[in-house]
Amino acid sequence: MLRPMKTTRPTALPVTLALLAALAVLAAGCTGSKGGDGGKDGGTGSVSETPTAVVTGPPGTIVYQYANAGLTATLIIKGESGTLEIDNGTGRELPKPGFYFLDARNGSRFDGKVADAAPIPDGDKVSFRASFTGIEDKNIGLVVLLMGPDNYGAFVEQ
């Protein structure tokens, strides 16, 4: 006589193994380092950043600042004019500065004008008159720094 086949329920072992494998992968990716290199350099995990001073202008002005690799650019505008200050600590001469705006409403580009723009020697801090037309300050979505023909990136409103 044949015995009825006994059904067995699956054990929890495969599920447990899958969860342990996933946990091992996650744990291997976490080094506890707060550094940006995932702890691969054997360092202390501390991050060294150059502090940037927050700049404010007189009432009614808008201040934008760009800081990277020894270059600090500050654009201070009131209405349709202002100043562009360049502090060159890059270790090399920089070409003529410029800037443009992108309209926050539709992404249209509006070029700024830098009066008497000239190359900036390493170590110099220079101030230029800046102006623009075609966009109200309340509609400025992004301000981009140009050095010669190169786009250096976006300013941050202060």
Legacy VTK file of the C-alpha trace (Angstrom):
# vtk DataFile Version 3.0
C-alpha trace
ASCII
DATASET POLYDATA
POINTS 158 float
0.000 0.000 0.000
1.229 3.419 -0.881
1.560 5.977 1.738
0.158 9.399 1.033
2.832 11.873 0.273
3.522 14.220 3.110
3.688 17.884 2.175
6.411 19.853 3.795
6.421 23.525 4.172
9.493 25.432 3.046
11.893 26.193 5.805
12.887 29.689 6.746
16.537 28.904 5.981
16.611 30.239 2.360
14.893 33.469 3.411
17.269 33.899 6.338
20.311 33.295 4.119
19.074 35.836 1.565
18.570 38.466 4.277
21.995 37.785 5.776
23.628 38.097 2.329
21.885 41.438 1.723
22.928 42.677 5.150
26.551 41.640 4.498
26.574 43.614 1.235
25.197 46.703 2.963
27.630 46.396 5.861
30.595 46.025 3.504
29.652 49.312 1.781
29.563 51.235 5.052
32.968 52.163 6.411
31.852 54.699 8.972
34.118 57.278 7.333
32.715 60.734 6.798
35.251 61.461 4.060
34.250 61.618 0.418
36.505 58.756 -0.684
34.676 55.956 1.143
37.550 55.608 3.602
39.920 54.171 0.992
42.796 56.494 1.759
43.339 55.199 5.279
42.829 58.723 6.623
41.046 59.883 9.705
37.708 60.368 8.007
37.768 64.110 8.540
37.019 66.477 5.690
39.063 69.615 5.213
37.231 72.432 3.465
38.224 76.020 2.886
35.713 78.206 4.717
34.003 80.814 2.595
32.853 84.040 4.170
29.227 84.928 3.613
29.001 88.292 1.914
26.105 90.673 2.342
25.435 93.907 0.549
23.519 97.039 1.405
19.725 96.787 1.666
18.105 96.206 -1.717
21.083 94.344 -3.152
21.400 90.697 -4.099
24.726 88.965 -3.536
25.891 85.900 -5.437
29.152 84.121 -4.729
31.266 81.506 -6.502
34.178 79.831 -4.689
36.265 76.969 -6.039
39.945 76.009 -6.313
41.347 79.332 -5.123
38.938 81.488 -7.121
36.300 83.562 -5.373
33.915 85.656 -7.440
31.274 87.856 -5.842
28.520 89.506 -7.870
26.647 92.241 -6.024
23.667 93.632 -7.924
21.079 96.290 -7.303
18.571 96.856 -10.055
20.376 96.296 -13.358
23.932 97.109 -12.234
26.483 96.287 -9.602
30.005 94.953 -9.150
31.815 91.728 -9.947
34.738 91.124 -7.592
37.313 88.476 -8.500
39.853 87.191 -5.979
42.362 85.047 -7.895
44.260 82.586 -5.751
44.399 79.890 -8.415
48.129 79.979 -9.059
47.675 81.190 -12.629
46.383 84.175 -14.567
42.679 84.067 -15.344
41.103 85.350 -18.572
38.531 88.159 -18.711
35.508 87.488 -16.470
31.882 87.465 -17.539
28.538 86.135 -16.399
25.047 85.326 -17.560
21.635 84.749 -16.007
19.014 82.107 -16.655
15.407 83.199 -16.190
13.691 81.099 -13.506
10.405 81.171 -15.442
11.529 79.729 -18.777
15.310 79.223 -18.813
16.014 82.123 -21.193
19.628 83.319 -21.127
20.532 86.967 -20.482
24.188 87.932 -20.855
25.705 90.294 -18.337
28.222 92.976 -19.216
31.527 93.485 -17.406
32.955 96.959 -18.005
36.670 97.093 -18.810
37.043 93.340 -18.332
40.682 92.265 -18.321
42.716 89.178 -17.396
43.348 88.798 -13.664
46.901 87.958 -12.541
47.388 85.317 -9.863
47.126 86.808 -6.382
45.146 89.867 -7.478
41.738 90.955 -6.226
39.951 93.072 -8.834
36.552 94.772 -8.908
34.656 95.392 -12.171
31.453 97.274 -12.911
28.717 94.856 -13.982
25.384 95.430 -15.673
22.604 93.530 -17.414
19.248 94.105 -19.048
16.206 92.061 -19.937
15.513 90.338 -16.639
14.181 91.530 -13.291
16.165 90.438 -10.270
13.127 88.589 -8.880
13.171 86.319 -11.968
16.832 85.342 -11.793
16.999 81.567 -11.596
20.715 80.947 -12.016
23.848 83.061 -12.374
26.831 81.487 -14.155
30.463 82.654 -14.010
32.460 82.825 -17.220
36.229 83.169 -17.380
37.088 83.890 -20.983
35.051 81.420 -23.062
34.878 78.868 -20.224
31.810 78.251 -18.083
33.121 77.938 -14.514
29.749 77.092 -12.960
26.966 78.615 -10.942
27.067 81.298 -8.293
25.222 80.716 -5.028
22.916 83.401 -3.694
24.076 84.568 -0.260
LINES 1 159
158 0 1 2 3 4 5 6 7 8 9 10 11 12 13 14 15 16 17 18 19 20 21 22 23 24 25 26 27 28 29 30 31 32 33 34 35 36 37 38 39 40 41 42 43 44 45 46 47 48 49 50 51 52 53 54 55 56 57 58 59 60 61 62 63 64 65 66 67 68 69 70 71 72 73 74 75 76 77 78 79 80 81 82 83 84 85 86 87 88 89 90 91 92 93 94 95 96 97 98 99 100 101 102 103 104 105 106 107 108 109 110 111 112 113 114 115 116 117 118 119 120 121 122 123 124 125 126 127 128 129 130 131 132 133 134 135 136 137 138 139 140 141 142 143 144 145 146 147 148 149 150 151 152 153 154 155 156 157
